[in-house]
Amino acid sequence: MCKEIASLNWDTIDPNFRCSLSVGAAVYRGETIEQLINRADEQLYISKANGRNRANVA
């Protein structure tokens, strides 16, 4: 996903526009929905802290 977003042509918006994607995901392990979302959220912040434009999965 990250590579696809980065490779899109955004010239119709602005020739200098660039877009990237940071993702945090978590596999359901029988916990509450809140716990699942919190684990995915933690992974999102790890993605951003490690240079952005990446995906991390818990």
MDAnalysis code that builds the backbone (N, CA, C; Angstrom):
import MDAnalysis as mda
import numpy as np

u = mda.Universe.empty(174, n_residues=58, atom_resindex=np.repeat(np.arange(58), 3), trajectory=True)
u.add_TopologyAttr("name", ["N", "CA", "C"] * 58)
u.add_TopologyAttr("resid", np.arange(1, 59))
u.add_TopologyAttr("resname", ["MET", "CYS", "LYS", "GLU", "ILE", "ALA", "SER", "LEU", "ASN", "TRP", "ASP", "THR", "ILE", "ASP", "PRO", "ASN", "PHE", "ARG", "CYS", "SER", "LEU", "SER", "VAL", "GLY", "ALA", "ALA", "VAL", "TYR", "ARG", "GLY", "GLU", "THR", "ILE", "GLU", "GLN", "LEU", "ILE", "ASN", "ARG", "ALA", "ASP", "GLU", "GLN", "LEU", "TYR", "ILE", "SER", "LYS", "ALA", "ASN", "GLY", "ARG", "ASN", "ARG", "ALA", "ASN", "VAL", "ALA"])
u.atoms.positions = np.array([
    [0.821, -1.193, 0.000],
    [0.000, 0.000, 0.000],
    [0.860, 1.250, 0.000],
    [1.887, 1.238, 0.824],
    [2.748, 2.422, 0.918],
    [3.396, 2.738, -0.427],
    [3.913, 1.716, -1.098],
    [4.565, 1.925, -2.394],
    [3.563, 2.401, -3.435],
    [2.356, 1.835, -3.418],
    [1.335, 2.228, -4.391],
    [0.938, 3.692, -4.214],
    [0.702, 4.110, -2.990],
    [0.326, 5.506, -2.714],
    [1.450, 6.440, -3.167],
    [2.686, 6.089, -2.826],
    [3.827, 6.945, -3.176],
    [4.030, 7.032, -4.689],
    [3.635, 5.984, -5.425],
    [3.871, 5.981, -6.868],
    [2.763, 6.660, -7.674],
    [1.663, 7.035, -7.033],
    [0.565, 7.671, -7.758],
    [0.960, 9.046, -8.276],
    [0.383, 9.426, -9.389],
    [0.641, 10.727, -9.987],
    [-0.351, 11.740, -9.406],
    [0.162, 12.709, -8.687],
    [-0.668, 13.714, -8.019],
    [-0.615, 15.061, -8.739],
    [-0.133, 15.083, -9.978],
    [0.043, 16.337, -10.707],
    [-1.242, 17.146, -10.857],
    [-2.387, 16.489, -10.908],
    [-3.646, 17.235, -11.047],
    [-3.948, 18.058, -9.799],
    [-3.393, 17.652, -8.675],
    [-3.553, 18.428, -7.433],
    [-2.502, 19.526, -7.399],
    [-1.239, 19.103, -7.561],
    [-0.104, 20.028, -7.550],
    [1.115, 19.229, -8.009],
    [1.877, 19.736, -8.946],
    [3.048, 18.992, -9.440],
    [4.068, 18.664, -8.350],
    [4.075, 19.423, -7.271],
    [5.031, 19.183, -6.188],
    [4.432, 18.381, -5.034],
    [3.169, 17.999, -5.156],
    [2.493, 17.271, -4.073],
    [3.019, 15.846, -3.981],
    [3.300, 15.402, -2.776],
    [3.722, 14.034, -2.508],
    [2.854, 13.494, -1.374],
    [2.569, 12.223, -1.438],
    [1.719, 11.599, -0.436],
    [2.379, 10.307, 0.036],
    [2.300, 10.048, 1.328],
    [2.812, 8.798, 1.875],
    [1.762, 8.229, 2.829],
    [1.986, 6.998, 3.261],
    [1.013, 6.303, 4.085],
    [1.721, 5.618, 5.232],
    [1.241, 5.840, 6.433],
    [1.710, 5.099, 7.598],
    [0.527, 4.309, 8.130],
    [0.777, 3.024, 8.428],
    [-0.298, 2.131, 8.839],
    [0.092, 1.409, 10.116],
    [-0.878, 1.254, 10.985],
    [-0.744, 0.403, 12.163],
    [-1.896, -0.577, 12.157],
    [-1.588, -1.853, 12.263],
    [-2.625, -2.882, 12.238],
    [-2.369, -3.879, 13.358],
    [-3.416, -4.575, 13.733],
    [-3.294, -5.596, 14.769],
    [-4.194, -6.766, 14.419],
    [-3.716, -7.959, 14.687],
    [-4.487, -9.175, 14.480],
    [-5.313, -9.430, 15.737],
    [-6.583, -9.707, 15.552],
    [-7.486, -9.959, 16.674],
    [-7.052, -11.216, 17.427],
    [-6.888, -11.092, 18.749],
    [-6.454, -12.213, 19.597],
    [-7.462, -12.513, 20.702],
    [-8.714, -12.162, 20.479],
    [-9.736, -12.466, 21.469],
    [-9.894, -11.406, 22.547],
    [-9.179, -10.294, 22.411],
    [-9.275, -9.236, 23.407],
    [-10.485, -8.345, 23.118],
    [-10.680, -7.331, 23.943],
    [-11.763, -6.390, 23.688],
    [-11.422, -5.558, 22.455],
    [-12.442, -4.983, 21.852],
    [-12.229, -4.131, 20.684],
    [-11.322, -2.958, 21.053],
    [-11.506, -2.404, 22.235],
    [-10.663, -1.289, 22.684],
    [-9.196, -1.707, 22.741],
    [-8.913, -2.890, 23.256],
    [-7.531, -3.373, 23.318],
    [-6.959, -3.578, 21.914],
    [-7.774, -4.126, 21.032],
    [-7.345, -4.333, 19.648],
    [-7.001, -3.009, 18.979],
    [-7.869, -2.022, 19.128],
    [-7.614, -0.696, 18.543],
    [-6.376, -0.071, 19.159],
    [-6.192, -0.218, 20.454],
    [-5.005, 0.337, 21.115],
    [-3.723, -0.283, 20.578],
    [-3.736, -1.599, 20.332],
    [-2.538, -2.246, 19.777],
    [-2.262, -1.756, 18.359],
    [-3.302, -1.586, 17.559],
    [-3.119, -1.060, 16.201],
    [-2.608, 0.383, 16.252],
    [-3.147, 1.166, 17.170],
    [-2.728, 2.556, 17.331],
    [-1.256, 2.636, 17.728],
    [-0.817, 1.753, 18.621],
    [0.601, 1.714, 19.010],
    [1.479, 1.464, 17.781],
    [1.044, 0.563, 16.915],
    [1.819, 0.257, 15.715],
    [1.863, 1.438, 14.757],
    [0.778, 2.194, 14.691],
    [0.766, 3.397, 13.852],
    [1.818, 4.391, 14.332],
    [1.888, 4.620, 15.633],
    [2.879, 5.563, 16.162],
    [4.300, 5.051, 15.968],
    [4.494, 3.732, 16.023],
    [5.814, 3.158, 15.738],
    [6.177, 3.414, 14.278],
    [5.208, 3.236, 13.364],
    [5.453, 3.511, 11.945],
    [5.895, 4.948, 11.733],
    [5.200, 5.869, 12.363],
    [5.536, 7.287, 12.209],
    [6.897, 7.602, 12.819],
    [7.193, 7.019, 13.971],
    [8.464, 7.293, 14.657],
    [9.657, 6.725, 13.892],
    [9.421, 5.670, 13.113],
    [10.516, 5.018, 12.388],
    [10.672, 5.510, 10.961],
    [10.198, 6.708, 10.679],
    [10.447, 7.305, 9.389],
    [9.225, 7.464, 8.497],
    [8.085, 7.092, 8.968],
    [6.842, 7.227, 8.214],
    [6.869, 6.392, 6.940],
    [5.783, 6.446, 6.200],
    [5.627, 5.705, 4.945],
    [5.950, 4.231, 5.124],
    [5.342, 3.624, 6.136],
    [5.581, 2.218, 6.423],
    [4.374, 1.605, 7.111],
    [4.356, 0.304, 7.197],
    [3.270, -0.413, 7.863],
    [3.854, -1.305, 8.942],
    [3.235, -1.295, 10.109],
    [3.628, -2.159, 11.208],
    [2.402, -2.944, 11.668],
    [2.617, -4.203, 11.990],
    [1.516, -5.073, 12.420],
    [1.861, -5.704, 13.762],
    [0.864, -5.692, 14.660],
    [1.032, -6.340, 15.976],
    [0.407, -7.715, 15.914],
])
